[in-house]
């Protein structure tokens, strides 16, 4: 299992912990799963976020 899959799995597990809250739990699962997926992609080197945070430093 690579970092993307691990991050997605971790986010989904954290979201499922809050699933007892109905629709809010579903939204929480969706958001945490997406965050976990994105973090995993960054750790795998498949998603580069340098363009989003480096604009002010180039000047």
N, CA, C and O atoms as a Maestro MAE file, in Angstrom:
{
 s_m_m2io_version
 :::
 2.0.0
}

f_m_ct {
 s_m_title
 :::
 protein
 m_atom[236] {
  # First column is atom index #
  i_m_mmod_type
  r_m_x_coord
  r_m_y_coord
  r_m_z_coord
  i_m_residue_number
  s_m_chain_name
  s_m_pdb_residue_name
  s_m_pdb_atom_name
  i_m_atomic_number
  :::
  1 25 0.852 -1.169 0.000 1 A "UNK " " N  " 7
  2 3 0.000 0.000 0.000 1 A "UNK " " CA " 6
  3 2 0.899 1.233 0.000 1 A "UNK " " C  " 6
  4 15 1.768 1.371 0.861 1 A "UNK " " O  " 8
  5 25 0.689 2.135 -0.973 2 A "UNK " " N  " 7
  6 3 1.513 3.327 -1.039 2 A "UNK " " CA " 6
  7 2 0.939 4.438 -0.149 2 A "UNK " " C  " 6
  8 15 -0.098 4.255 0.489 2 A "UNK " " O  " 8
  9 25 1.613 5.572 -0.113 3 A "UNK " " N  " 7
  10 3 1.206 6.656 0.780 3 A "UNK " " CA " 6
  11 2 -0.156 7.235 0.395 3 A "UNK " " C  " 6
  12 15 -0.901 7.677 1.270 3 A "UNK " " O  " 8
  13 25 -0.489 7.241 -0.882 4 A "UNK " " N  " 7
  14 3 -1.795 7.748 -1.310 4 A "UNK " " CA " 6
  15 2 -2.909 6.885 -0.738 4 A "UNK " " C  " 6
  16 15 -3.880 7.404 -0.187 4 A "UNK " " O  " 8
  17 25 -2.774 5.595 -0.863 5 A "UNK " " N  " 7
  18 3 -3.788 4.682 -0.351 5 A "UNK " " CA " 6
  19 2 -3.856 4.736 1.167 5 A "UNK " " C  " 6
  20 15 -4.943 4.678 1.743 5 A "UNK " " O  " 8
  21 25 -2.712 4.846 1.815 6 A "UNK " " N  " 7
  22 3 -2.678 4.932 3.274 6 A "UNK " " CA " 6
  23 2 -3.341 6.206 3.757 6 A "UNK " " C  " 6
  24 15 -4.101 6.181 4.725 6 A "UNK " " O  " 8
  25 25 -3.065 7.318 3.096 7 A "UNK " " N  " 7
  26 3 -3.681 8.588 3.466 7 A "UNK " " CA " 6
  27 2 -5.183 8.575 3.271 7 A "UNK " " C  " 6
  28 15 -5.929 9.075 4.113 7 A "UNK " " O  " 8
  29 25 -5.627 8.008 2.168 8 A "UNK " " N  " 7
  30 3 -7.060 7.890 1.918 8 A "UNK " " CA " 6
  31 2 -7.720 7.008 2.964 8 A "UNK " " C  " 6
  32 15 -8.784 7.348 3.481 8 A "UNK " " O  " 8
  33 25 -7.109 5.895 3.275 9 A "UNK " " N  " 7
  34 3 -7.642 4.972 4.269 9 A "UNK " " CA " 6
  35 2 -7.721 5.634 5.648 9 A "UNK " " C  " 6
  36 15 -8.717 5.484 6.356 9 A "UNK " " O  " 8
  37 25 -6.677 6.360 6.020 10 A "UNK " " N  " 7
  38 3 -6.665 7.044 7.318 10 A "UNK " " CA " 6
  39 2 -7.748 8.115 7.388 10 A "UNK " " C  " 6
  40 15 -8.435 8.238 8.401 10 A "UNK " " O  " 8
  41 25 -7.900 8.874 6.334 11 A "UNK " " N  " 7
  42 3 -8.941 9.903 6.308 11 A "UNK " " CA " 6
  43 2 -10.332 9.311 6.400 11 A "UNK " " C  " 6
  44 15 -11.194 9.842 7.101 11 A "UNK " " O  " 8
  45 25 -10.554 8.211 5.694 12 A "UNK " " N  " 7
  46 3 -11.862 7.564 5.746 12 A "UNK " " CA " 6
  47 2 -12.145 6.968 7.123 12 A "UNK " " C  " 6
  48 15 -13.275 7.028 7.609 12 A "UNK " " O  " 8
  49 25 -11.135 6.402 7.742 13 A "UNK " " N  " 7
  50 3 -11.332 5.858 9.089 13 A "UNK " " CA " 6
  51 2 -11.665 6.960 10.095 13 A "UNK " " C  " 6
  52 15 -12.532 6.783 10.950 13 A "UNK " " O  " 8
  53 25 -10.982 8.081 9.990 14 A "UNK " " N  " 7
  54 3 -11.290 9.199 10.879 14 A "UNK " " CA " 6
  55 2 -12.706 9.723 10.632 14 A "UNK " " C  " 6
  56 15 -13.417 10.080 11.571 14 A "UNK " " O  " 8
  57 25 -13.095 9.762 9.386 15 A "UNK " " N  " 7
  58 3 -14.440 10.208 9.057 15 A "UNK " " CA " 6
  59 2 -15.506 9.244 9.538 15 A "UNK " " C  " 6
  60 15 -16.564 9.670 10.001 15 A "UNK " " O  " 8
  61 25 -15.242 7.958 9.435 16 A "UNK " " N  " 7
  62 3 -16.209 6.964 9.899 16 A "UNK " " CA " 6
  63 2 -16.417 7.027 11.405 16 A "UNK " " C  " 6
  64 15 -17.474 6.649 11.910 16 A "UNK " " O  " 8
  65 25 -15.411 7.503 12.113 17 A "UNK " " N  " 7
  66 3 -15.557 7.664 13.560 17 A "UNK " " CA " 6
  67 2 -16.654 8.686 13.874 17 A "UNK " " C  " 6
  68 15 -17.313 8.596 14.910 17 A "UNK " " O  " 8
  69 25 -16.844 9.640 12.991 18 A "UNK " " N  " 7
  70 3 -17.892 10.639 13.201 18 A "UNK " " CA " 6
  71 2 -19.176 10.346 12.451 18 A "UNK " " C  " 6
  72 15 -20.074 11.187 12.417 18 A "UNK " " O  " 8
  73 25 -19.283 9.172 11.850 19 A "UNK " " N  " 7
  74 3 -20.435 8.847 11.018 19 A "UNK " " CA " 6
  75 2 -21.724 8.681 11.811 19 A "UNK " " C  " 6
  76 15 -22.804 8.641 11.221 19 A "UNK " " O  " 8
  77 25 -21.637 8.586 13.095 20 A "UNK " " N  " 7
  78 3 -22.847 8.441 13.901 20 A "UNK " " CA " 6
  79 2 -23.663 9.733 13.941 20 A "UNK " " C  " 6
  80 15 -24.740 9.764 14.536 20 A "UNK " " O  " 8
  81 25 -23.167 10.783 13.320 21 A "UNK " " N  " 7
  82 3 -23.870 12.060 13.311 21 A "UNK " " CA " 6
  83 2 -24.688 12.268 12.044 21 A "UNK " " C  " 6
  84 15 -25.036 13.405 11.724 21 A "UNK " " O  " 8
  85 25 -25.004 11.202 11.315 22 A "UNK " " N  " 7
  86 3 -25.878 11.281 10.149 22 A "UNK " " CA " 6
  87 2 -25.224 11.951 8.961 22 A "UNK " " C  " 6
  88 15 -24.102 11.612 8.583 22 A "UNK " " O  " 8
  89 25 -25.941 12.918 8.362 23 A "UNK " " N  " 7
  90 3 -25.460 13.583 7.157 23 A "UNK " " CA " 6
  91 2 -24.177 14.360 7.427 23 A "UNK " " C  " 6
  92 15 -23.297 14.423 6.568 23 A "UNK " " O  " 8
  93 25 -24.067 14.940 8.596 24 A "UNK " " N  " 7
  94 3 -22.844 15.653 8.964 24 A "UNK " " CA " 6
  95 2 -21.675 14.671 9.001 24 A "UNK " " C  " 6
  96 15 -20.571 15.006 8.571 24 A "UNK " " O  " 8
  97 25 -21.906 13.477 9.504 25 A "UNK " " N  " 7
  98 3 -20.876 12.445 9.516 25 A "UNK " " CA " 6
  99 2 -20.458 12.040 8.111 25 A "UNK " " C  " 6
  100 15 -19.281 11.798 7.846 25 A "UNK " " O  " 8
  101 25 -21.441 11.969 7.206 26 A "UNK " " N  " 7
  102 3 -21.134 11.666 5.810 26 A "UNK " " CA " 6
  103 2 -20.252 12.748 5.200 26 A "UNK " " C  " 6
  104 15 -19.266 12.442 4.529 26 A "UNK " " O  " 8
  105 25 -20.599 14.007 5.429 27 A "UNK " " N  " 7
  106 3 -19.794 15.108 4.898 27 A "UNK " " CA " 6
  107 2 -18.396 15.115 5.502 27 A "UNK " " C  " 6
  108 15 -17.411 15.383 4.814 27 A "UNK " " O  " 8
  109 25 -18.323 14.819 6.787 28 A "UNK " " N  " 7
  110 3 -17.034 14.749 7.460 28 A "UNK " " CA " 6
  111 2 -16.182 13.636 6.853 28 A "UNK " " C  " 6
  112 15 -14.984 13.820 6.638 28 A "UNK " " O  " 8
  113 25 -16.790 12.493 6.578 29 A "UNK " " N  " 7
  114 3 -16.077 11.387 5.948 29 A "UNK " " CA " 6
  115 2 -15.565 11.786 4.573 29 A "UNK " " C  " 6
  116 15 -14.428 11.479 4.215 29 A "UNK " " O  " 8
  117 25 -16.384 12.454 3.822 30 A "UNK " " N  " 7
  118 3 -15.999 12.893 2.485 30 A "UNK " " CA " 6
  119 2 -14.837 13.872 2.530 30 A "UNK " " C  " 6
  120 15 -13.877 13.733 1.772 30 A "UNK " " O  " 8
  121 25 -14.915 14.855 3.406 31 A "UNK " " N  " 7
  122 3 -13.860 15.873 3.511 31 A "UNK " " CA " 6
  123 2 -12.557 15.261 4.018 31 A "UNK " " C  " 6
  124 15 -11.493 15.517 3.455 31 A "UNK " " O  " 8
  125 25 -12.634 14.457 5.076 32 A "UNK " " N  " 7
  126 3 -11.414 13.855 5.623 32 A "UNK " " CA " 6
  127 2 -10.795 12.858 4.651 32 A "UNK " " C  " 6
  128 15 -9.572 12.732 4.586 32 A "UNK " " O  " 8
  129 25 -11.621 12.157 3.905 33 A "UNK " " N  " 7
  130 3 -11.096 11.250 2.889 33 A "UNK " " CA " 6
  131 2 -10.355 12.004 1.796 33 A "UNK " " C  " 6
  132 15 -9.294 11.568 1.348 33 A "UNK " " O  " 8
  133 25 -10.909 13.134 1.365 34 A "UNK " " N  " 7
  134 3 -10.254 13.947 0.343 34 A "UNK " " CA " 6
  135 2 -8.943 14.543 0.864 34 A "UNK " " C  " 6
  136 15 -7.953 14.599 0.135 34 A "UNK " " O  " 8
  137 25 -8.939 14.980 2.106 35 A "UNK " " N  " 7
  138 3 -7.709 15.520 2.696 35 A "UNK " " CA " 6
  139 2 -6.655 14.429 2.812 35 A "UNK " " C  " 6
  140 15 -5.493 14.643 2.468 35 A "UNK " " O  " 8
  141 25 -7.059 13.267 3.292 36 A "UNK " " N  " 7
  142 3 -6.124 12.151 3.401 36 A "UNK " " CA " 6
  143 2 -5.573 11.742 2.047 36 A "UNK " " C  " 6
  144 15 -4.391 11.419 1.929 36 A "UNK " " O  " 8
  145 25 -6.413 11.752 1.031 37 A "UNK " " N  " 7
  146 3 -5.980 11.416 -0.316 37 A "UNK " " CA " 6
  147 2 -4.960 12.428 -0.825 37 A "UNK " " C  " 6
  148 15 -3.940 12.049 -1.402 37 A "UNK " " O  " 8
  149 25 -5.233 13.719 -0.612 38 A "UNK " " N  " 7
  150 3 -4.326 14.769 -1.067 38 A "UNK " " CA " 6
  151 2 -2.979 14.682 -0.349 38 A "UNK " " C  " 6
  152 15 -1.931 14.825 -0.979 38 A "UNK " " O  " 8
  153 25 -2.999 14.450 0.956 39 A "UNK " " N  " 7
  154 3 -1.755 14.315 1.709 39 A "UNK " " CA " 6
  155 2 -0.957 13.118 1.205 39 A "UNK " " C  " 6
  156 15 0.263 13.199 1.068 39 A "UNK " " O  " 8
  157 25 -1.623 12.032 0.934 40 A "UNK " " N  " 7
  158 3 -0.948 10.860 0.401 40 A "UNK " " CA " 6
  159 2 -0.322 11.118 -0.957 40 A "UNK " " C  " 6
  160 15 0.785 10.653 -1.229 40 A "UNK " " O  " 8
  161 25 -1.018 11.857 -1.811 41 A "UNK " " N  " 7
  162 3 -0.476 12.199 -3.128 41 A "UNK " " CA " 6
  163 2 0.764 13.081 -2.998 41 A "UNK " " C  " 6
  164 15 1.728 12.913 -3.744 41 A "UNK " " O  " 8
  165 25 0.737 14.020 -2.050 42 A "UNK " " N  " 7
  166 3 1.904 14.874 -1.817 42 A "UNK " " CA " 6
  167 2 3.077 14.027 -1.342 42 A "UNK " " C  " 6
  168 15 4.200 14.209 -1.813 42 A "UNK " " O  " 8
  169 25 2.831 13.100 -0.413 43 A "UNK " " N  " 7
  170 3 3.899 12.252 0.103 43 A "UNK " " CA " 6
  171 2 4.464 11.326 -0.971 43 A "UNK " " C  " 6
  172 15 5.646 10.986 -0.932 43 A "UNK " " O  " 8
  173 25 3.640 10.918 -1.921 44 A "UNK " " N  " 7
  174 3 4.102 10.083 -3.028 44 A "UNK " " CA " 6
  175 2 4.841 10.898 -4.083 44 A "UNK " " C  " 6
  176 15 5.493 10.330 -4.959 44 A "UNK " " O  " 8
  177 25 4.745 12.218 -4.009 45 A "UNK " " N  " 7
  178 3 5.379 13.077 -4.998 45 A "UNK " " CA " 6
  179 2 4.573 13.232 -6.268 45 A "UNK " " C  " 6
  180 15 5.107 13.674 -7.285 45 A "UNK " " O  " 8
  181 25 3.310 12.880 -6.234 46 A "UNK " " N  " 7
  182 3 2.456 12.969 -7.411 46 A "UNK " " CA " 6
  183 2 1.643 14.259 -7.448 46 A "UNK " " C  " 6
  184 15 0.946 14.524 -8.428 46 A "UNK " " O  " 8
  185 25 1.727 15.055 -6.399 47 A "UNK " " N  " 7
  186 3 1.002 16.322 -6.334 47 A "UNK " " CA " 6
  187 2 1.973 17.363 -5.815 47 A "UNK " " C  " 6
  188 15 2.520 17.218 -4.722 47 A "UNK " " O  " 8
  189 25 2.191 18.421 -6.599 48 A "UNK " " N  " 7
  190 3 3.150 19.456 -6.249 48 A "UNK " " CA " 6
  191 2 2.403 20.716 -5.831 48 A "UNK " " C  " 6
  192 15 1.657 21.299 -6.618 48 A "UNK " " O  " 8
  193 25 2.610 21.128 -4.586 49 A "UNK " " N  " 7
  194 3 1.926 22.308 -4.064 49 A "UNK " " CA " 6
  195 2 2.823 23.535 -4.010 49 A "UNK " " C  " 6
  196 15 2.412 24.562 -3.468 49 A "UNK " " O  " 8
  197 25 4.023 23.465 -4.548 50 A "UNK " " N  " 7
  198 3 4.943 24.595 -4.493 50 A "UNK " " CA " 6
  199 2 4.414 25.811 -5.234 50 A "UNK " " C  " 6
  200 15 4.698 26.940 -4.835 50 A "UNK " " O  " 8
  201 25 3.669 25.613 -6.281 51 A "UNK " " N  " 7
  202 3 3.106 26.734 -7.030 51 A "UNK " " CA " 6
  203 2 2.070 27.530 -6.244 51 A "UNK " " C  " 6
  204 15 1.854 28.712 -6.514 51 A "UNK " " O  " 8
  205 25 1.436 26.891 -5.282 52 A "UNK " " N  " 7
  206 3 0.401 27.576 -4.509 52 A "UNK " " CA " 6
  207 2 0.969 28.437 -3.380 52 A "UNK " " C  " 6
  208 15 0.344 29.419 -2.979 52 A "UNK " " O  " 8
  209 25 2.130 28.086 -2.873 53 A "UNK " " N  " 7
  210 3 2.625 28.796 -1.709 53 A "UNK " " CA " 6
  211 2 3.848 29.655 -1.962 53 A "UNK " " C  " 6
  212 15 4.281 30.371 -1.059 53 A "UNK " " O  " 8
  213 25 4.420 29.612 -3.154 54 A "UNK " " N  " 7
  214 3 5.679 30.300 -3.391 54 A "UNK " " CA " 6
  215 2 5.593 31.631 -4.097 54 A "UNK " " C  " 6
  216 15 6.636 32.218 -4.386 54 A "UNK " " O  " 8
  217 25 4.408 32.146 -4.395 55 A "UNK " " N  " 7
  218 3 4.313 33.375 -5.198 55 A "UNK " " CA " 6
  219 2 4.891 34.584 -4.497 55 A "UNK " " C  " 6
  220 15 5.612 35.359 -5.127 55 A "UNK " " O  " 8
  221 25 4.611 34.779 -3.231 56 A "UNK " " N  " 7
  222 3 5.087 35.965 -2.536 56 A "UNK " " CA " 6
  223 2 6.576 35.952 -2.250 56 A "UNK " " C  " 6
  224 15 7.174 37.008 -2.046 56 A "UNK " " O  " 8
  225 25 7.172 34.799 -2.231 57 A "UNK " " N  " 7
  226 3 8.596 34.683 -1.918 57 A "UNK " " CA " 6
  227 2 9.490 34.937 -3.114 57 A "UNK " " C  " 6
  228 15 10.679 35.208 -2.946 57 A "UNK " " O  " 8
  229 25 8.951 34.855 -4.309 58 A "UNK " " N  " 7
  230 3 9.760 35.022 -5.528 58 A "UNK " " CA " 6
  231 2 10.159 36.467 -5.760 58 A "UNK " " C  " 6
  232 15 11.101 36.716 -6.512 58 A "UNK " " O  " 8
  233 25 9.508 37.398 -5.169 59 A "UNK " " N  " 7
  234 3 9.759 38.823 -5.440 59 A "UNK " " CA " 6
  235 2 10.896 39.366 -4.646 59 A "UNK " " C  " 6
  236 15 11.225 40.546 -4.766 59 A "UNK " " O  " 8
  :::
 }
 m_bond[235] {
  # First column is bond index #
  i_m_from
  i_m_to
  i_m_order
  :::
  1 1 2 1
  2 2 3 1
  3 3 4 2
  4 3 5 1
  5 5 6 1
  6 6 7 1
  7 7 8 2
  8 7 9 1
  9 9 10 1
  10 10 11 1
  11 11 12 2
  12 11 13 1
  13 13 14 1
  14 14 15 1
  15 15 16 2
  16 15 17 1
  17 17 18 1
  18 18 19 1
  19 19 20 2
  20 19 21 1
  21 21 22 1
  22 22 23 1
  23 23 24 2
  24 23 25 1
  25 25 26 1
  26 26 27 1
  27 27 28 2
  28 27 29 1
  29 29 30 1
  30 30 31 1
  31 31 32 2
  32 31 33 1
  33 33 34 1
  34 34 35 1
  35 35 36 2
  36 35 37 1
  37 37 38 1
  38 38 39 1
  39 39 40 2
  40 39 41 1
  41 41 42 1
  42 42 43 1
  43 43 44 2
  44 43 45 1
  45 45 46 1
  46 46 47 1
  47 47 48 2
  48 47 49 1
  49 49 50 1
  50 50 51 1
  51 51 52 2
  52 51 53 1
  53 53 54 1
  54 54 55 1
  55 55 56 2
  56 55 57 1
  57 57 58 1
  58 58 59 1
  59 59 60 2
  60 59 61 1
  61 61 62 1
  62 62 63 1
  63 63 64 2
  64 63 65 1
  65 65 66 1
  66 66 67 1
  67 67 68 2
  68 67 69 1
  69 69 70 1
  70 70 71 1
  71 71 72 2
  72 71 73 1
  73 73 74 1
  74 74 75 1
  75 75 76 2
  76 75 77 1
  77 77 78 1
  78 78 79 1
  79 79 80 2
  80 79 81 1
  81 81 82 1
  82 82 83 1
  83 83 84 2
  84 83 85 1
  85 85 86 1
  86 86 87 1
  87 87 88 2
  88 87 89 1
  89 89 90 1
  90 90 91 1
  91 91 92 2
  92 91 93 1
  93 93 94 1
  94 94 95 1
  95 95 96 2
  96 95 97 1
  97 97 98 1
  98 98 99 1
  99 99 100 2
  100 99 101 1
  101 101 102 1
  102 102 103 1
  103 103 104 2
  104 103 105 1
  105 105 106 1
  106 106 107 1
  107 107 108 2
  108 107 109 1
  109 109 110 1
  110 110 111 1
  111 111 112 2
  112 111 113 1
  113 113 114 1
  114 114 115 1
  115 115 116 2
  116 115 117 1
  117 117 118 1
  118 118 119 1
  119 119 120 2
  120 119 121 1
  121 121 122 1
  122 122 123 1
  123 123 124 2
  124 123 125 1
  125 125 126 1
  126 126 127 1
  127 127 128 2
  128 127 129 1
  129 129 130 1
  130 130 131 1
  131 131 132 2
  132 131 133 1
  133 133 134 1
  134 134 135 1
  135 135 136 2
  136 135 137 1
  137 137 138 1
  138 138 139 1
  139 139 140 2
  140 139 141 1
  141 141 142 1
  142 142 143 1
  143 143 144 2
  144 143 145 1
  145 145 146 1
  146 146 147 1
  147 147 148 2
  148 147 149 1
  149 149 150 1
  150 150 151 1
  151 151 152 2
  152 151 153 1
  153 153 154 1
  154 154 155 1
  155 155 156 2
  156 155 157 1
  157 157 158 1
  158 158 159 1
  159 159 160 2
  160 159 161 1
  161 161 162 1
  162 162 163 1
  163 163 164 2
  164 163 165 1
  165 165 166 1
  166 166 167 1
  167 167 168 2
  168 167 169 1
  169 169 170 1
  170 170 171 1
  171 171 172 2
  172 171 173 1
  173 173 174 1
  174 174 175 1
  175 175 176 2
  176 175 177 1
  177 177 178 1
  178 178 179 1
  179 179 180 2
  180 179 181 1
  181 181 182 1
  182 182 183 1
  183 183 184 2
  184 183 185 1
  185 185 186 1
  186 186 187 1
  187 187 188 2
  188 187 189 1
  189 189 190 1
  190 190 191 1
  191 191 192 2
  192 191 193 1
  193 193 194 1
  194 194 195 1
  195 195 196 2
  196 195 197 1
  197 197 198 1
  198 198 199 1
  199 199 200 2
  200 199 201 1
  201 201 202 1
  202 202 203 1
  203 203 204 2
  204 203 205 1
  205 205 206 1
  206 206 207 1
  207 207 208 2
  208 207 209 1
  209 209 210 1
  210 210 211 1
  211 211 212 2
  212 211 213 1
  213 213 214 1
  214 214 215 1
  215 215 216 2
  216 215 217 1
  217 217 218 1
  218 218 219 1
  219 219 220 2
  220 219 221 1
  221 221 222 1
  222 222 223 1
  223 223 224 2
  224 223 225 1
  225 225 226 1
  226 226 227 1
  227 227 228 2
  228 227 229 1
  229 229 230 1
  230 230 231 1
  231 231 232 2
  232 231 233 1
  233 233 234 1
  234 234 235 1
  235 235 236 2
  :::
 }
}
